[in-house]
Every structure is written in structure tokens, then in C-alpha cells.
């Protein structure tokens, strides 16, 4: 009878470096939609330092892009922020699954881990474990630090270079939000288990936006809550 070999233990610095290194291929995609977000931010009057600071404090690609798009639509800051936060509800489920990684750690490490958890490094950590390699808190953190640096730098660069460009619409950059969001969605897709929550979210959001006399942001919020709630019930059911 064969037994699967347990992964050999490695030091915290080694695990951190592994997470930082292994996520490099994914960081190129983050840089692309980070730059696209920077261009969108510049269209709303944000300069490069402000855009970079926002990227560091929020560090949520989908939420930032949606919030910026909503601002561009003229819905107001409050609705834009709520829409962005609602889209990021999935992070609650992701961080809830990291209880073993956070157990026994000081509060600052838990908060840092939560802030640096993204779709990319969360999925990569589990894929690495499936492959039989050690990947825990420090692996997650290493990947998160890599993506954090890339995201902040690319968003700031996108905003900085926007001032040197002619009219963005004439270059087709008015499609930047749509293209960036499509790219981001491909990174969020984890397999067939995502199909039902995504359909529920889409139907709820679309139904409210098309049938009720409210801003489409409320449909987005309701869709995110509906999809996340379904996924949570299914996970614990």
C-alpha cells in the first residue's frame, strides 16, 4: 500500500520566499489591470501618489475598479464605496477558511494576513499544498507582499503616465474598465463550484438593475450578498 509523503518542513523565511517567487507569473496580470485602474483613477482627477496610497490601503482590485467606475457614473462617493465593499464580501469567506493559519498568532500578524489575502495567493497556497509542498501562513504572506508591491506600483504608474497621453477614448482606453474587469474575473474563477454563486449573483444584480428604479449599484450589492450567502450556506450545509 502506498502512502503520500508528507511535505518536509521548511523555515519561515524559506516559506515566505517560496510564496513570493511562485506567484510571480500571476503578478504580471495584476500589473496589467493595476495600470488600467490607474488610468481610470486619473480620469477621475486622482494623481499618482493618491492612487498608489489608495491601492495600498484598500488593496482590492475588483472593489477599487467597481468603485472607480461608479464614481465615473456620477453616483456619489458613498454608493461607490458601498458597491466596492459589497463586491469584496468573498474575502470574508476566504479569510474564514484560514483559521488554522491564523491560530495562535499575534493580532498584528492576523490583520496583516487578512489585508494581504487575495484570490491569487489564496488559491496558490491551496494548489501548492495539493501538490505536496508546504504552504501556510508565511507562503500566503510572501505571495501577498509580492502582489501588494506590484499593485501599488502599477496603479500609481498608470495614473502618472495618463497625464502624458492624449484623449484616452481616442486610444480605446475607455474600454479599460471592461477589459480589466474581464481579466480580473478570469482570475477569480476556481472551477464548477463557482458556477451557482456566480449565476445567483448575476441574476440578482441584473434583475434589480433592470426592474427596480434604483441605481444599478444596489443591484450589485444585492447580487454580491446573494452569491456570498449561497456559497456560505452550501459550504457549511
PABALO-759053 format. One line per 3 residues: for each residue y, x, z of C-alpha. Coordinates in steps of 0.05 Angstrom, whole numbers. Last residue first. Layout:
BEGIN
Y,X,Z ~ ...
***
This chain:
BEGIN
455,-490,96 ~ 496,-430,118 ~ 506,-402,48
509,-470,15 ~ 561,-495,64 ~ 603,-432,54
598,-436,-22 ~ 618,-509,-22 ~ 677,-494,24
700,-436,-20 ~ 698,-480,-82 ~ 735,-538,-50
787,-493,-17 ~ 801,-456,-82 ~ 806,-521,-121
853,-553,-71 ~ 899,-493,-74 ~ 897,-490,-150
911,-565,-154 ~ 969,-555,-107 ~ 995,-500,-152
995,-550,-210 ~ 1058,-582,-181 ~ 1046,-655,-163
1046,-720,-203 ~ 970,-726,-200 ~ 922,-733,-259
923,-668,-298 ~ 937,-617,-242 ~ 892,-654,-193
833,-658,-242 ~ 842,-586,-265 ~ 841,-558,-195
782,-600,-173 ~ 742,-588,-237 ~ 757,-513,-237
739,-504,-163 ~ 675,-545,-169 ~ 655,-506,-232
669,-439,-198 ~ 630,-459,-135 ~ 571,-480,-179
570,-419,-224 ~ 577,-365,-171 ~ 503,-362,-154
490,-350,-228 ~ 518,-280,-224 ~ 570,-238,-189
632,-258,-229 ~ 694,-229,-195 ~ 701,-171,-243
700,-217,-303 ~ 754,-258,-269 ~ 800,-198,-263
798,-185,-338 ~ 813,-258,-352 ~ 871,-254,-302
899,-192,-334 ~ 896,-222,-404 ~ 929,-287,-381
983,-250,-343 ~ 997,-201,-399 ~ 1004,-254,-453
1080,-248,-449 ~ 1064,-176,-466 ~ 1058,-194,-540
1106,-139,-559 ~ 1161,-188,-579 ~ 1149,-224,-513
1162,-160,-475 ~ 1233,-152,-502 ~ 1243,-77,-510
1210,-28,-462 ~ 1244,24,-418 ~ 1254,-24,-359
1180,-42,-360 ~ 1162,31,-346 ~ 1180,25,-273
1147,-42,-261 ~ 1082,-19,-292 ~ 1085,46,-254
1094,10,-188 ~ 1034,-35,-202 ~ 993,25,-225
1008,68,-164 ~ 996,12,-113 ~ 931,-9,-147
903,61,-158 ~ 917,82,-86 ~ 887,18,-58
827,23,-105 ~ 809,92,-79 ~ 822,73,-7
776,12,-15 ~ 720,53,-45 ~ 722,101,14
727,43,64 ~ 665,8,36 ~ 626,74,39
653,85,110 ~ 630,16,133 ~ 561,20,103
525,49,43 ~ 462,90,47 ~ 423,92,-18
362,50,-34 ~ 386,19,-99 ~ 397,-47,-63
442,-10,-15 ~ 484,15,-72 ~ 489,-55,-101
512,-82,-33 ~ 567,-29,-27 ~ 587,-39,-100
596,-114,-90 ~ 642,-103,-30 ~ 678,-45,-65
695,-88,-126 ~ 710,-156,-95 ~ 758,-123,-47
756,-101,26 ~ 814,-54,42 ~ 851,-102,89
787,-123,124 ~ 766,-51,135 ~ 834,-31,162
834,-90,210 ~ 764,-72,234 ~ 781,1,241
844,-16,281 ~ 805,-63,326 ~ 756,-9,348
686,-13,321 ~ 627,-43,358 ~ 606,-90,302
648,-81,238 ~ 591,-62,191 ~ 544,-113,223
596,-168,216 ~ 609,-153,143 ~ 587,-221,116
648,-253,149 ~ 691,-204,109 ~ 665,-232,43
670,-305,65 ~ 742,-296,87 ~ 756,-257,24
739,-319,-16 ~ 803,-351,11 ~ 844,-306,-35
861,-361,-84 ~ 891,-401,-28 ~ 935,-343,-7
964,-336,-77 ~ 978,-411,-83 ~ 1010,-412,-14
1055,-353,-33 ~ 1078,-386,-98 ~ 1090,-453,-63
1134,-419,-11 ~ 1172,-376,-62 ~ 1194,-431,-109
1160,-469,-165 ~ 1201,-436,-220 ~ 1144,-421,-269
1158,-347,-261 ~ 1147,-354,-187 ~ 1080,-387,-202
1061,-329,-247 ~ 1080,-280,-192 ~ 1038,-317,-140
979,-320,-188 ~ 983,-245,-203 ~ 990,-227,-129
933,-271,-107 ~ 886,-245,-161 ~ 902,-172,-147
901,-174,-72 ~ 931,-113,-38 ~ 984,-153,0
1019,-97,38 ~ 1004,-41,-12 ~ 1018,-81,-75
1082,-109,-45 ~ 1104,-38,-29 ~ 1090,-17,-101
1129,-76,-129 ~ 1188,-62,-83 ~ 1188,12,-103
1183,-5,-178 ~ 1238,-57,-181 ~ 1229,-132,-178
1271,-176,-224 ~ 1219,-229,-242 ~ 1205,-195,-309
1193,-131,-269 ~ 1139,-166,-230 ~ 1104,-186,-294
1105,-114,-318 ~ 1078,-90,-251 ~ 1023,-142,-256
1002,-114,-323 ~ 1001,-44,-293 ~ 955,-69,-238
913,-104,-291 ~ 899,-38,-325 ~ 894,4,-262
842,-43,-232 ~ 801,-36,-295 ~ 803,40,-289
784,34,-215 ~ 716,5,-233 ~ 692,72,-262
720,108,-199 ~ 680,65,-151 ~ 625,116,-140
672,171,-120 ~ 710,138,-63 ~ 646,105,-36
609,171,-39 ~ 667,208,-6 ~ 667,159,52
592,166,60 ~ 598,242,61 ~ 655,239,112
614,191,156 ~ 553,235,155 ~ 490,217,118
426,182,139 ~ 368,184,90 ~ 355,117,56
290,85,77 ~ 232,94,30 ~ 201,31,3
129,27,25 ~ 68,28,-20 ~ 0,0,0
***
